[in-house]
Amino acid sequence: MPEFAALFPAGTPPSPPPAVIAPLARARKTSGFATAGLVCGILALVNCCCYGFPFNILGLVFSGMALAQINRHPETYEGHALAVVGLVLSLVSILIYVCLLIWAISTNNFHFNWNYYQG
């Protein structure tokens, strides 16, 4: 009724309908293969008894699998940098092994005498 409109304050306008909320994006997780490749790459450089074997080979395999997995499912997995670092460390370990092998063949010295160098 218009005669009572002055007694009551104006009502608040109705609120707009709630916006449609998009479903939350799933959090990406680090690839386990990338982590394993990095760990094997580090172990390949620190392992002195066998010139990094078998860790350098495992590092290559795990890092390659991680890169393939991350490229196939980029919305699910991350860890590209870990896989690349693991790959590089494994390749450096293999390169060191090959250089030592070439040096041993060229000098005909296949045994390293630690007692001689320890004084």
C-alpha positions in Angstrom: 0.0 0.0 0.0 1.4 3.3 -1.0 0.3 5.3 2.0 2.5 3.2 4.3 5.6 3.3 2.1 7.0 6.3 3.9 7.0 4.4 7.3 9.2 1.6 6.1 12.7 2.0 4.6 13.2 0.8 1.1 14.1 -2.8 0.9 17.4 -3.9 -0.5 17.4 -5.0 -4.0 17.5 -8.7 -4.5 21.0 -10.1 -4.8 22.1 -11.4 -8.2 22.1 -15.2 -8.6 25.3 -16.9 -7.5 27.9 -17.2 -10.3 28.6 -20.6 -11.5 31.8 -21.8 -9.9 34.1 -23.8 -12.2 35.2 -27.1 -10.7 38.6 -26.8 -9.0 41.5 -27.7 -11.1 43.4 -30.8 -9.9 46.8 -30.0 -8.5 49.6 -31.3 -10.6 51.9 -33.8 -9.0 55.6 -34.4 -9.5 56.3 -37.5 -11.6 57.8 -40.3 -9.6 60.0 -41.2 -12.6 61.5 -37.7 -12.6 62.4 -38.0 -9.0 63.9 -41.5 -9.5 65.9 -40.2 -12.5 67.3 -37.4 -10.5 68.2 -39.6 -7.5 69.9 -42.2 -9.8 71.7 -39.4 -11.7 73.1 -38.1 -8.4 74.1 -41.6 -7.3 75.8 -42.3 -10.6 78.2 -39.4 -10.0 78.9 -40.3 -6.4 79.2 -44.0 -6.9 83.0 -44.6 -7.3 83.3 -48.4 -7.2 81.5 -49.2 -10.4 81.8 -45.9 -12.4 78.2 -45.1 -11.7 76.8 -48.4 -13.0 73.9 -49.3 -12.8 72.7 -45.9 -11.6 73.6 -44.1 -14.8 71.6 -46.5 -16.9 68.7 -46.4 -14.5 68.9 -42.6 -14.5 68.6 -42.5 -18.3 65.7 -44.9 -18.3 63.7 -43.1 -15.5 64.4 -39.6 -16.8 63.3 -40.7 -20.3 60.1 -42.3 -19.0 59.4 -39.1 -16.9 59.8 -36.8 -19.9 57.4 -39.0 -22.0 54.9 -39.1 -19.1 55.0 -35.4 -18.5 54.7 -34.6 -22.3 51.8 -37.0 -22.6 49.9 -35.7 -19.5 51.0 -32.1 -18.8 47.8 -31.3 -16.9 48.6 -34.1 -14.4 52.3 -34.3 -14.0 55.2 -31.8 -13.4 58.9 -32.3 -12.8 60.3 -31.6 -16.3 63.4 -29.9 -14.7 64.0 -32.8 -12.4 63.9 -35.2 -15.3 66.3 -33.1 -17.4 68.8 -32.7 -14.6 68.7 -36.5 -13.9 69.2 -37.1 -17.6 72.2 -34.7 -17.7 73.8 -36.2 -14.6 73.5 -39.7 -15.9 75.0 -38.7 -19.3 77.9 -36.9 -17.5 78.5 -40.1 -15.5 78.6 -42.2 -18.7 80.9 -39.6 -20.3 83.3 -39.8 -17.3 83.3 -43.6 -17.5 84.1 -43.5 -21.2 86.9 -41.0 -20.7 88.4 -43.2 -17.9 88.1 -46.3 -20.1 89.9 -44.6 -23.0 92.6 -43.4 -20.6 93.0 -46.9 -19.2 93.2 -48.4 -22.7 95.7 -45.8 -23.9 98.0 -46.2 -20.9 97.5 -49.9 -20.5 96.6 -49.2 -16.8 93.4 -51.1 -15.9 94.1 -51.1 -12.2 94.4 -48.1 -9.9 96.6 -48.6 -6.9 95.2 -46.5 -4.0 98.0 -47.4 -1.7 100.6 -45.8 -4.0 98.7 -42.4 -3.9 97.9 -42.4 -0.2 101.6 -42.1 0.8 
